[in-house]
């Protein structure tokens, strides 16, 4: 782990493989259950509940101790990002950092803002929503996480996500369920900021803390995660109709080939079926179309 405290960036070995990076492109999330040690989760809860004094590693330029005190007491207690124990064990947690390094390239930028979602359970579910300011597109310039510092079983209303909904506007009936980001204390959900989600229904009694923050890309994308020797992009699974072309475009953007990406439509690559007797046509085509992420063209392809 190479942590640059001056620039608030880090570098480390990537931990995700081609298949896992493609899975993130397809599903829009990864769940790391119970990866933060128990004593750190306790400290995070105590910090958020004002039970321990602040001990910032430094006071950011242009700010005062009074500013930090105000921020700590707000719904965005970003001062936790200045605590050494939080940096070392939560932000730079080996599994989280390895995933971020895989998805965002070298010299990953650390978060500057934390949103604290504190709920006294039980509570009804939120409505399904895409968060404000989301963008649908092949680019992945930041990745968002949810950190749960207490045991968060389904009964305590963890975040609920709908896989694959990060590529276009999605509507969902409130009675339809999603995938729960439940887990023991120290669970971290990694997801695409555009994914459809909500705070799930909670039926148990207790306080649910959740911290939400973003890691940032500082370098151009390139395929420098763990290369699988037998990964074959022509036959990899990119998803179903109206999905595969976007997922493949995102994967190719991450490989640094987003500009050249073209598809020829219909049954051609990246579409495939387990029942076909040969490889899909159209792989590696230099002519054709780009997926139309803006949805302003009836057939869904841009020029
Ligand atoms: Fe939200």
py3Dmol code that shows the C-alpha trace and the ligand (Angstrom):
import py3Dmol

protein = """\
ATOM      1  CA  UNK A   1       0.000   0.000   0.000  1.00  0.00           C
ATOM      2  CA  UNK A   2       1.434   3.332  -1.035  1.00  0.00           C
ATOM      3  CA  UNK A   3      -0.539   6.133   0.657  1.00  0.00           C
ATOM      4  CA  UNK A   4       0.262   9.727  -0.304  1.00  0.00           C
ATOM      5  CA  UNK A   5      -1.046  11.830   2.576  1.00  0.00           C
ATOM      6  CA  UNK A   6      -0.198  15.116   0.847  1.00  0.00           C
ATOM      7  CA  UNK A   7      -2.255  14.416  -2.242  1.00  0.00           C
ATOM      8  CA  UNK A   8      -4.781  12.190  -0.455  1.00  0.00           C
ATOM      9  CA  UNK A   9      -4.284   9.414  -3.020  1.00  0.00           C
ATOM     10  CA  UNK A  10      -3.158   5.813  -2.759  1.00  0.00           C
ATOM     11  CA  UNK A  11      -1.801   3.093  -4.968  1.00  0.00           C
ATOM     12  CA  UNK A  12      -1.706  -0.644  -4.372  1.00  0.00           C
ATOM     13  CA  UNK A  13      -1.985  -3.928  -6.236  1.00  0.00           C
ATOM     14  CA  UNK A  14      -5.331  -4.452  -7.976  1.00  0.00           C
ATOM     15  CA  UNK A  15      -7.391  -7.347  -6.615  1.00  0.00           C
ATOM     16  CA  UNK A  16     -10.122  -7.720  -9.242  1.00  0.00           C
ATOM     17  CA  UNK A  17      -9.783  -9.934 -12.309  1.00  0.00           C
ATOM     18  CA  UNK A  18     -11.120  -9.329 -15.825  1.00  0.00           C
ATOM     19  CA  UNK A  19     -14.225 -11.335 -14.925  1.00  0.00           C
ATOM     20  CA  UNK A  20     -14.808  -9.335 -11.749  1.00  0.00           C
ATOM     21  CA  UNK A  21     -14.359  -5.989 -13.480  1.00  0.00           C
ATOM     22  CA  UNK A  22     -16.816  -7.133 -16.158  1.00  0.00           C
ATOM     23  CA  UNK A  23     -19.187  -8.301 -13.413  1.00  0.00           C
ATOM     24  CA  UNK A  24     -19.078  -4.805 -11.900  1.00  0.00           C
ATOM     25  CA  UNK A  25     -19.854  -3.334 -15.333  1.00  0.00           C
ATOM     26  CA  UNK A  26     -22.803  -5.735 -15.681  1.00  0.00           C
ATOM     27  CA  UNK A  27     -24.257  -5.722 -12.157  1.00  0.00           C
ATOM     28  CA  UNK A  28     -23.160  -2.270 -10.965  1.00  0.00           C
ATOM     29  CA  UNK A  29     -22.117  -3.390  -7.491  1.00  0.00           C
ATOM     30  CA  UNK A  30     -19.824  -5.563  -5.375  1.00  0.00           C
ATOM     31  CA  UNK A  31     -20.432  -6.475  -1.739  1.00  0.00           C
ATOM     32  CA  UNK A  32     -17.591  -6.964   0.752  1.00  0.00           C
ATOM     33  CA  UNK A  33     -19.076  -8.434   3.911  1.00  0.00           C
ATOM     34  CA  UNK A  34     -17.501  -7.752   7.298  1.00  0.00           C
ATOM     35  CA  UNK A  35     -14.137  -6.537   5.976  1.00  0.00           C
ATOM     36  CA  UNK A  36     -13.503  -3.837   8.618  1.00  0.00           C
ATOM     37  CA  UNK A  37     -12.246  -5.035  12.057  1.00  0.00           C
ATOM     38  CA  UNK A  38     -14.662  -4.962  14.990  1.00  0.00           C
ATOM     39  CA  UNK A  39     -12.751  -2.384  17.072  1.00  0.00           C
ATOM     40  CA  UNK A  40     -12.725   0.045  14.132  1.00  0.00           C
ATOM     41  CA  UNK A  41     -16.481  -0.363  13.618  1.00  0.00           C
ATOM     42  CA  UNK A  42     -16.986   0.387  17.321  1.00  0.00           C
ATOM     43  CA  UNK A  43     -14.778   3.458  17.049  1.00  0.00           C
ATOM     44  CA  UNK A  44     -16.680   4.661  13.987  1.00  0.00           C
ATOM     45  CA  UNK A  45     -19.998   4.341  15.838  1.00  0.00           C
ATOM     46  CA  UNK A  46     -18.551   6.150  18.879  1.00  0.00           C
ATOM     47  CA  UNK A  47     -17.190   8.913  16.639  1.00  0.00           C
ATOM     48  CA  UNK A  48     -20.540   9.368  14.902  1.00  0.00           C
ATOM     49  CA  UNK A  49     -22.368   9.401  18.227  1.00  0.00           C
ATOM     50  CA  UNK A  50     -19.954  12.003  19.685  1.00  0.00           C
ATOM     51  CA  UNK A  51     -18.607   9.629  22.339  1.00  0.00           C
ATOM     52  CA  UNK A  52     -14.917  10.039  21.500  1.00  0.00           C
ATOM     53  CA  UNK A  53     -12.930  13.215  20.917  1.00  0.00           C
ATOM     54  CA  UNK A  54     -11.855  14.078  17.396  1.00  0.00           C
ATOM     55  CA  UNK A  55      -8.190  13.628  16.555  1.00  0.00           C
ATOM     56  CA  UNK A  56      -7.713  14.893  12.996  1.00  0.00           C
ATOM     57  CA  UNK A  57      -4.354  14.017  11.422  1.00  0.00           C
ATOM     58  CA  UNK A  58      -4.224  17.613  10.153  1.00  0.00           C
ATOM     59  CA  UNK A  59      -6.420  20.683   9.732  1.00  0.00           C
ATOM     60  CA  UNK A  60      -7.076  21.250   6.015  1.00  0.00           C
ATOM     61  CA  UNK A  61      -5.715  24.499   4.609  1.00  0.00           C
ATOM     62  CA  UNK A  62      -8.075  27.418   5.061  1.00  0.00           C
ATOM     63  CA  UNK A  63     -10.112  25.694   7.769  1.00  0.00           C
ATOM     64  CA  UNK A  64     -10.189  26.123  11.535  1.00  0.00           C
ATOM     65  CA  UNK A  65     -10.884  23.799  14.458  1.00  0.00           C
ATOM     66  CA  UNK A  66     -14.299  25.467  14.702  1.00  0.00           C
ATOM     67  CA  UNK A  67     -15.019  24.517  11.079  1.00  0.00           C
ATOM     68  CA  UNK A  68     -14.104  20.905  11.813  1.00  0.00           C
ATOM     69  CA  UNK A  69     -16.316  20.867  14.895  1.00  0.00           C
ATOM     70  CA  UNK A  70     -19.263  22.208  12.878  1.00  0.00           C
ATOM     71  CA  UNK A  71     -18.706  19.648  10.094  1.00  0.00           C
ATOM     72  CA  UNK A  72     -18.444  16.764  12.560  1.00  0.00           C
ATOM     73  CA  UNK A  73     -21.860  17.615  13.995  1.00  0.00           C
ATOM     74  CA  UNK A  74     -23.534  17.945  10.587  1.00  0.00           C
ATOM     75  CA  UNK A  75     -25.259  15.255   8.519  1.00  0.00           C
ATOM     76  CA  UNK A  76     -22.035  15.193   6.495  1.00  0.00           C
ATOM     77  CA  UNK A  77     -19.374  14.457   9.142  1.00  0.00           C
ATOM     78  CA  UNK A  78     -16.514  14.464   6.632  1.00  0.00           C
ATOM     79  CA  UNK A  79     -13.979  15.107   9.412  1.00  0.00           C
ATOM     80  CA  UNK A  80     -13.986  11.340   9.983  1.00  0.00           C
ATOM     81  CA  UNK A  81     -11.906  11.215   6.776  1.00  0.00           C
ATOM     82  CA  UNK A  82      -9.105  13.003   8.674  1.00  0.00           C
ATOM     83  CA  UNK A  83      -8.848  10.389  11.438  1.00  0.00           C
ATOM     84  CA  UNK A  84      -5.809   8.107  11.022  1.00  0.00           C
ATOM     85  CA  UNK A  85      -7.671   4.988  12.177  1.00  0.00           C
ATOM     86  CA  UNK A  86     -10.438   5.609   9.620  1.00  0.00           C
ATOM     87  CA  UNK A  87      -7.940   6.209   6.796  1.00  0.00           C
ATOM     88  CA  UNK A  88      -5.924   3.088   7.588  1.00  0.00           C
ATOM     89  CA  UNK A  89      -8.660   0.587   8.354  1.00  0.00           C
ATOM     90  CA  UNK A  90     -11.697   1.797   6.438  1.00  0.00           C
ATOM     91  CA  UNK A  91     -10.595   3.935   3.463  1.00  0.00           C
ATOM     92  CA  UNK A  92      -7.448   1.894   2.808  1.00  0.00           C
ATOM     93  CA  UNK A  93      -8.919  -1.439   3.854  1.00  0.00           C
ATOM     94  CA  UNK A  94      -7.021  -3.920   1.658  1.00  0.00           C
ATOM     95  CA  UNK A  95     -10.087  -5.407  -0.026  1.00  0.00           C
ATOM     96  CA  UNK A  96     -11.759  -2.066  -0.650  1.00  0.00           C
ATOM     97  CA  UNK A  97      -8.536  -0.414  -1.826  1.00  0.00           C
ATOM     98  CA  UNK A  98      -7.741  -3.326  -4.154  1.00  0.00           C
ATOM     99  CA  UNK A  99     -11.181  -3.100  -5.745  1.00  0.00           C
ATOM    100  CA  UNK A 100     -10.923   0.690  -6.146  1.00  0.00           C
ATOM    101  CA  UNK A 101      -7.435   0.368  -7.638  1.00  0.00           C
ATOM    102  CA  UNK A 102      -8.857  -2.168 -10.125  1.00  0.00           C
ATOM    103  CA  UNK A 103     -11.809  -0.001 -11.168  1.00  0.00           C
ATOM    104  CA  UNK A 104     -10.221   3.468 -10.984  1.00  0.00           C
ATOM    105  CA  UNK A 105      -6.592   2.910 -11.973  1.00  0.00           C
ATOM    106  CA  UNK A 106      -3.473   4.005 -10.106  1.00  0.00           C
ATOM    107  CA  UNK A 107      -3.288   6.915  -7.647  1.00  0.00           C
ATOM    108  CA  UNK A 108      -6.900   6.660  -6.551  1.00  0.00           C
ATOM    109  CA  UNK A 109      -8.277   9.869  -5.049  1.00  0.00           C
ATOM    110  CA  UNK A 110      -9.700   9.503  -1.521  1.00  0.00           C
ATOM    111  CA  UNK A 111     -13.124  10.913  -0.636  1.00  0.00           C
ATOM    112  CA  UNK A 112     -13.571  14.503   0.544  1.00  0.00           C
ATOM    113  CA  UNK A 113     -17.228  14.264   1.591  1.00  0.00           C
ATOM    114  CA  UNK A 114     -19.120  11.787   3.751  1.00  0.00           C
ATOM    115  CA  UNK A 115     -22.863  11.493   3.996  1.00  0.00           C
ATOM    116  CA  UNK A 116     -24.163   9.995   7.263  1.00  0.00           C
ATOM    117  CA  UNK A 117     -27.440   8.123   6.929  1.00  0.00           C
ATOM    118  CA  UNK A 118     -28.524   7.531  10.519  1.00  0.00           C
ATOM    119  CA  UNK A 119     -31.879   5.917  11.098  1.00  0.00           C
ATOM    120  CA  UNK A 120     -33.690   4.859  14.239  1.00  0.00           C
ATOM    121  CA  UNK A 121     -35.314   1.553  13.243  1.00  0.00           C
ATOM    122  CA  UNK A 122     -37.917   0.285  12.568  1.00  0.00           C
ATOM    123  CA  UNK A 123     -38.698   2.418   9.511  1.00  0.00           C
ATOM    124  CA  UNK A 124     -40.575   1.934   6.258  1.00  0.00           C
ATOM    125  CA  UNK A 125     -38.548   1.458   3.092  1.00  0.00           C
ATOM    126  CA  UNK A 126     -37.537   4.491   1.060  1.00  0.00           C
ATOM    127  CA  UNK A 127     -38.878   4.794  -2.469  1.00  0.00           C
ATOM    128  CA  UNK A 128     -36.697   3.377  -5.246  1.00  0.00           C
ATOM    129  CA  UNK A 129     -34.504   6.120  -6.692  1.00  0.00           C
ATOM    130  CA  UNK A 130     -31.382   7.010  -8.614  1.00  0.00           C
ATOM    131  CA  UNK A 131     -29.328   9.456  -6.520  1.00  0.00           C
ATOM    132  CA  UNK A 132     -29.116  13.096  -7.570  1.00  0.00           C
ATOM    133  CA  UNK A 133     -26.645  14.109 -10.274  1.00  0.00           C
ATOM    134  CA  UNK A 134     -26.093  10.600 -11.619  1.00  0.00           C
ATOM    135  CA  UNK A 135     -24.792  10.162 -15.174  1.00  0.00           C
ATOM    136  CA  UNK A 136     -25.495   7.207 -17.436  1.00  0.00           C
ATOM    137  CA  UNK A 137     -22.466   6.546 -19.621  1.00  0.00           C
ATOM    138  CA  UNK A 138     -19.506   4.240 -20.231  1.00  0.00           C
ATOM    139  CA  UNK A 139     -17.157   6.342 -18.090  1.00  0.00           C
ATOM    140  CA  UNK A 140     -16.301   5.329 -14.559  1.00  0.00           C
ATOM    141  CA  UNK A 141     -14.697   8.364 -12.969  1.00  0.00           C
ATOM    142  CA  UNK A 142     -15.756   7.642  -9.407  1.00  0.00           C
ATOM    143  CA  UNK A 143     -17.063   4.723  -7.407  1.00  0.00           C
ATOM    144  CA  UNK A 144     -19.340   5.045  -4.396  1.00  0.00           C
ATOM    145  CA  UNK A 145     -19.350   2.966  -1.230  1.00  0.00           C
ATOM    146  CA  UNK A 146     -21.707   2.363   1.689  1.00  0.00           C
ATOM    147  CA  UNK A 147     -20.028   1.474   4.988  1.00  0.00           C
ATOM    148  CA  UNK A 148     -22.120  -0.133   7.723  1.00  0.00           C
ATOM    149  CA  UNK A 149     -20.295   0.068  11.101  1.00  0.00           C
ATOM    150  CA  UNK A 150     -22.811  -2.144  12.931  1.00  0.00           C
ATOM    151  CA  UNK A 151     -24.281  -5.559  12.209  1.00  0.00           C
ATOM    152  CA  UNK A 152     -26.828  -4.799   9.511  1.00  0.00           C
ATOM    153  CA  UNK A 153     -29.058  -7.795   8.870  1.00  0.00           C
ATOM    154  CA  UNK A 154     -32.043  -7.423   6.547  1.00  0.00           C
ATOM    155  CA  UNK A 155     -34.153  -6.558   9.623  1.00  0.00           C
ATOM    156  CA  UNK A 156     -32.116  -3.370  10.170  1.00  0.00           C
ATOM    157  CA  UNK A 157     -32.864  -2.024   6.709  1.00  0.00           C
ATOM    158  CA  UNK A 158     -29.582  -2.190   4.789  1.00  0.00           C
ATOM    159  CA  UNK A 159     -29.398  -0.547   1.383  1.00  0.00           C
ATOM    160  CA  UNK A 160     -31.323  -2.451  -1.269  1.00  0.00           C
ATOM    161  CA  UNK A 161     -30.004  -2.365  -4.854  1.00  0.00           C
ATOM    162  CA  UNK A 162     -31.282  -3.501  -8.234  1.00  0.00           C
ATOM    163  CA  UNK A 163     -28.464  -5.139 -10.238  1.00  0.00           C
ATOM    164  CA  UNK A 164     -27.920  -3.749 -13.724  1.00  0.00           C
ATOM    165  CA  UNK A 165     -29.908  -0.515 -13.225  1.00  0.00           C
ATOM    166  CA  UNK A 166     -26.844   1.756 -13.498  1.00  0.00           C
ATOM    167  CA  UNK A 167     -27.034   2.005 -17.296  1.00  0.00           C
ATOM    168  CA  UNK A 168     -30.393   3.639 -17.940  1.00  0.00           C
ATOM    169  CA  UNK A 169     -33.338   5.269 -16.137  1.00  0.00           C
ATOM    170  CA  UNK A 170     -35.238   2.562 -14.247  1.00  0.00           C
ATOM    171  CA  UNK A 171     -38.643   2.423 -12.658  1.00  0.00           C
ATOM    172  CA  UNK A 172     -39.643  -0.227 -10.164  1.00  0.00           C
ATOM    173  CA  UNK A 173     -42.770  -0.933  -8.176  1.00  0.00           C
ATOM    174  CA  UNK A 174     -42.304  -0.259  -4.472  1.00  0.00           C
ATOM    175  CA  UNK A 175     -43.447  -3.796  -3.630  1.00  0.00           C
ATOM    176  CA  UNK A 176     -40.739  -5.336  -5.829  1.00  0.00           C
ATOM    177  CA  UNK A 177     -37.630  -6.306  -3.845  1.00  0.00           C
ATOM    178  CA  UNK A 178     -33.954  -5.849  -4.737  1.00  0.00           C
ATOM    179  CA  UNK A 179     -30.665  -7.280  -3.459  1.00  0.00           C
ATOM    180  CA  UNK A 180     -29.856  -6.402   0.164  1.00  0.00           C
ATOM    181  CA  UNK A 181     -26.403  -5.090   1.057  1.00  0.00           C
ATOM    182  CA  UNK A 182     -26.786  -6.812   4.418  1.00  0.00           C
ATOM    183  CA  UNK A 183     -23.907  -8.178   6.459  1.00  0.00           C
ATOM    184  CA  UNK A 184     -22.035  -8.144   9.745  1.00  0.00           C
ATOM    185  CA  UNK A 185     -20.479  -4.939  11.088  1.00  0.00           C
ATOM    186  CA  UNK A 186     -17.772  -3.688   8.738  1.00  0.00           C
ATOM    187  CA  UNK A 187     -19.658  -4.554   5.567  1.00  0.00           C
ATOM    188  CA  UNK A 188     -18.854  -2.299   2.617  1.00  0.00           C
ATOM    189  CA  UNK A 189     -21.020  -2.117  -0.470  1.00  0.00           C
ATOM    190  CA  UNK A 190     -19.262  -0.848  -3.593  1.00  0.00           C
ATOM    191  CA  UNK A 191     -21.556   0.412  -6.321  1.00  0.00           C
ATOM    192  CA  UNK A 192     -21.973   2.562  -9.403  1.00  0.00           C
ATOM    193  CA  UNK A 193     -23.412   5.918  -8.310  1.00  0.00           C
ATOM    194  CA  UNK A 194     -26.216   5.675 -10.890  1.00  0.00           C
ATOM    195  CA  UNK A 195     -27.686   2.393  -9.598  1.00  0.00           C
ATOM    196  CA  UNK A 196     -31.339   2.223  -8.512  1.00  0.00           C
ATOM    197  CA  UNK A 197     -31.519   1.761  -4.737  1.00  0.00           C
ATOM    198  CA  UNK A 198     -33.346   2.562  -1.512  1.00  0.00           C
ATOM    199  CA  UNK A 199     -33.003   2.144   2.240  1.00  0.00           C
ATOM    200  CA  UNK A 200     -34.755  -1.140   2.881  1.00  0.00           C
ATOM    201  CA  UNK A 201     -37.676  -1.710   5.214  1.00  0.00           C
ATOM    202  CA  UNK A 202     -36.479  -2.280   8.789  1.00  0.00           C
ATOM    203  CA  UNK A 203     -38.416  -4.301  11.340  1.00  0.00           C
ATOM    204  CA  UNK A 204     -35.883  -4.536  14.196  1.00  0.00           C
ATOM    205  CA  UNK A 205     -35.182  -1.944  16.886  1.00  0.00           C
ATOM    206  CA  UNK A 206     -31.854  -0.140  16.866  1.00  0.00           C
ATOM    207  CA  UNK A 207     -29.718   2.569  15.318  1.00  0.00           C
ATOM    208  CA  UNK A 208     -28.545   2.045  11.770  1.00  0.00           C
ATOM    209  CA  UNK A 209     -25.531   4.131  10.789  1.00  0.00           C
ATOM    210  CA  UNK A 210     -24.373   4.171   7.197  1.00  0.00           C
ATOM    211  CA  UNK A 211     -21.611   6.291   5.696  1.00  0.00           C
ATOM    212  CA  UNK A 212     -21.610   7.010   1.990  1.00  0.00           C
ATOM    213  CA  UNK A 213     -18.608   8.422   0.103  1.00  0.00           C
ATOM    214  CA  UNK A 214     -16.831   8.324  -3.258  1.00  0.00           C
ATOM    215  CA  UNK A 215     -13.381   7.324  -4.476  1.00  0.00           C
ATOM    216  CA  UNK A 216     -12.057   9.154  -7.555  1.00  0.00           C
ATOM    217  CA  UNK A 217     -10.150   8.415 -10.752  1.00  0.00           C
ATOM    218  CA  UNK A 218      -7.051  10.554 -11.335  1.00  0.00           C
ATOM    219  CA  UNK A 219      -5.585   8.751 -14.376  1.00  0.00           C
ATOM    220  CA  UNK A 220      -6.846   7.689 -17.812  1.00  0.00           C
ATOM    221  CA  UNK A 221      -8.330   4.178 -17.859  1.00  0.00           C
ATOM    222  CA  UNK A 222      -6.260   1.194 -18.964  1.00  0.00           C
ATOM    223  CA  UNK A 223      -6.578  -2.555 -18.499  1.00  0.00           C
ATOM    224  CA  UNK A 224      -4.214  -2.826 -15.530  1.00  0.00           C
ATOM    225  CA  UNK A 225      -6.236  -4.972 -13.148  1.00  0.00           C
ATOM    226  CA  UNK A 226      -5.551  -8.737 -12.844  1.00  0.00           C
ATOM    227  CA  UNK A 227      -5.454 -10.153 -16.380  1.00  0.00           C
ATOM    228  CA  UNK A 228      -6.929 -13.631 -16.697  1.00  0.00           C
ATOM    229  CA  UNK A 229      -4.975 -15.564 -19.345  1.00  0.00           C
ATOM    230  CA  UNK A 230      -8.083 -17.368 -20.540  1.00  0.00           C
ATOM    231  CA  UNK A 231     -10.426 -14.343 -20.484  1.00  0.00           C
ATOM    232  CA  UNK A 232     -11.820 -14.028 -24.006  1.00  0.00           C
ATOM    233  CA  UNK A 233     -13.668 -10.742 -24.655  1.00  0.00           C
ATOM    234  CA  UNK A 234     -15.405 -12.211 -27.692  1.00  0.00           C
ATOM    235  CA  UNK A 235     -17.280 -14.840 -25.688  1.00  0.00           C
ATOM    236  CA  UNK A 236     -17.503 -13.094 -22.288  1.00  0.00           C
ATOM    237  CA  UNK A 237     -21.032 -12.534 -20.928  1.00  0.00           C
ATOM    238  CA  UNK A 238     -22.108  -8.887 -21.166  1.00  0.00           C
ATOM    239  CA  UNK A 239     -25.800  -9.326 -20.338  1.00  0.00           C
ATOM    240  CA  UNK A 240     -29.111  -9.478 -22.191  1.00  0.00           C
ATOM    241  CA  UNK A 241     -30.846  -7.436 -24.869  1.00  0.00           C
ATOM    242  CA  UNK A 242     -30.539  -3.663 -24.440  1.00  0.00           C
ATOM    243  CA  UNK A 243     -27.892  -4.302 -21.795  1.00  0.00           C
ATOM    244  CA  UNK A 244     -24.909  -6.095 -23.358  1.00  0.00           C
ATOM    245  CA  UNK A 245     -23.920  -3.202 -25.630  1.00  0.00           C
ATOM    246  CA  UNK A 246     -23.734  -0.758 -22.689  1.00  0.00           C
ATOM    247  CA  UNK A 247     -21.914  -3.186 -20.411  1.00  0.00           C
ATOM    248  CA  UNK A 248     -19.380  -3.971 -23.134  1.00  0.00           C
ATOM    249  CA  UNK A 249     -18.929  -0.255 -23.854  1.00  0.00           C
ATOM    250  CA  UNK A 250     -18.193   0.382 -20.159  1.00  0.00           C
ATOM    251  CA  UNK A 251     -15.732  -2.519 -20.020  1.00  0.00           C
ATOM    252  CA  UNK A 252     -13.972  -1.267 -23.150  1.00  0.00           C
ATOM    253  CA  UNK A 253     -13.873   2.278 -21.751  1.00  0.00           C
ATOM    254  CA  UNK A 254     -12.176   0.879 -18.637  1.00  0.00           C
ATOM    255  CA  UNK A 255      -9.679  -0.887 -20.916  1.00  0.00           C
ATOM    256  CA  UNK A 256      -8.893   2.514 -22.485  1.00  0.00           C
ATOM    257  CA  UNK A 257     -10.695   1.601 -25.718  1.00  0.00           C
ATOM    258  CA  UNK A 258     -13.968   3.443 -25.250  1.00  0.00           C
ATOM    259  CA  UNK A 259     -13.420   5.692 -28.263  1.00  0.00           C
ATOM    260  CA  UNK A 260     -12.929   2.832 -30.753  1.00  0.00           C
ATOM    261  CA  UNK A 261     -15.852   0.785 -29.451  1.00  0.00           C
ATOM    262  CA  UNK A 262     -18.411  -0.048 -32.168  1.00  0.00           C
ATOM    263  CA  UNK A 263     -21.263  -2.517 -32.457  1.00  0.00           C
ATOM    264  CA  UNK A 264     -23.229  -3.584 -35.516  1.00  0.00           C
ATOM    265  CA  UNK A 265     -26.504  -4.487 -33.805  1.00  0.00           C
ATOM    266  CA  UNK A 266     -28.934  -7.393 -33.917  1.00  0.00           C
ATOM    267  CA  UNK A 267     -27.466 -10.753 -32.931  1.00  0.00           C
ATOM    268  CA  UNK A 268     -23.906  -9.464 -33.328  1.00  0.00           C
ATOM    269  CA  UNK A 269     -21.349  -9.159 -30.515  1.00  0.00           C
ATOM    270  CA  UNK A 270     -21.584  -8.330 -27.633  1.00  0.00           C
ATOM    271  CA  UNK A 271     -24.886 -10.222 -27.744  1.00  0.00           C
ATOM    272  CA  UNK A 272     -24.564 -13.985 -27.505  1.00  0.00           C
ATOM    273  CA  UNK A 273     -26.733 -16.988 -26.668  1.00  0.00           C
ATOM    274  CA  UNK A 274     -25.666 -20.286 -25.081  1.00  0.00           C
ATOM    275  CA  UNK A 275     -27.444 -21.994 -27.993  1.00  0.00           C
ATOM    276  CA  UNK A 276     -25.388 -20.590 -30.846  1.00  0.00           C
ATOM    277  CA  UNK A 277     -22.997 -22.942 -32.645  1.00  0.00           C
ATOM    278  CA  UNK A 278     -20.312 -20.403 -33.444  1.00  0.00           C
ATOM    279  CA  UNK A 279     -18.901 -17.123 -32.190  1.00  0.00           C
ATOM    280  CA  UNK A 280     -20.926 -13.954 -32.545  1.00  0.00           C
ATOM    281  CA  UNK A 281     -20.250 -11.839 -35.613  1.00  0.00           C
ATOM    282  CA  UNK A 282     -19.213  -8.223 -35.262  1.00  0.00           C
ATOM    283  CA  UNK A 283     -16.437  -8.595 -32.675  1.00  0.00           C
ATOM    284  CA  UNK A 284     -13.681  -6.022 -33.144  1.00  0.00           C
ATOM    285  CA  UNK A 285     -15.576  -4.164 -35.847  1.00  0.00           C
ATOM    286  CA  UNK A 286     -14.068  -0.777 -36.629  1.00  0.00           C
ATOM    287  CA  UNK A 287     -17.312   0.390 -38.236  1.00  0.00           C
ATOM    288  CA  UNK A 288     -20.782   0.461 -36.770  1.00  0.00           C
ATOM    289  CA  UNK A 289     -22.394   2.342 -33.919  1.00  0.00           C
ATOM    290  CA  UNK A 290     -21.837   3.415 -30.379  1.00  0.00           C
ATOM    291  CA  UNK A 291     -24.523   2.688 -27.796  1.00  0.00           C
ATOM    292  CA  UNK A 292     -26.746   5.719 -27.344  1.00  0.00           C
ATOM    293  CA  UNK A 293     -26.594   6.340 -23.598  1.00  0.00           C
ATOM    294  CA  UNK A 294     -28.642   9.532 -23.937  1.00  0.00           C
ATOM    295  CA  UNK A 295     -31.658   7.607 -25.267  1.00  0.00           C
ATOM    296  CA  UNK A 296     -32.463  10.228 -27.867  1.00  0.00           C
ATOM    297  CA  UNK A 297     -32.523   7.863 -30.837  1.00  0.00           C
ATOM    298  CA  UNK A 298     -35.250   5.271 -31.324  1.00  0.00           C
ATOM    299  CA  UNK A 299     -33.047   2.280 -32.117  1.00  0.00           C
ATOM    300  CA  UNK A 300     -30.719   2.964 -29.183  1.00  0.00           C
ATOM    301  CA  UNK A 301     -27.561   3.432 -31.295  1.00  0.00           C
ATOM    302  CA  UNK A 302     -25.622   6.661 -31.718  1.00  0.00           C
ATOM    303  CA  UNK A 303     -23.727   7.503 -34.893  1.00  0.00           C
TER     304      UNK A 303
END
"""
ligand_1 = """\
1
LIG
Fe -30.074 7.319 -2.296
"""
view = py3Dmol.view(width=600, height=400)
view.addModel(protein, "pdb")
view.setStyle({"model": 0}, {"cartoon": {"style": "trace"}})
view.addModel(ligand_1, "xyz")
view.setStyle({"model": 1}, {"stick": {}})
view.zoomTo()
view.show()
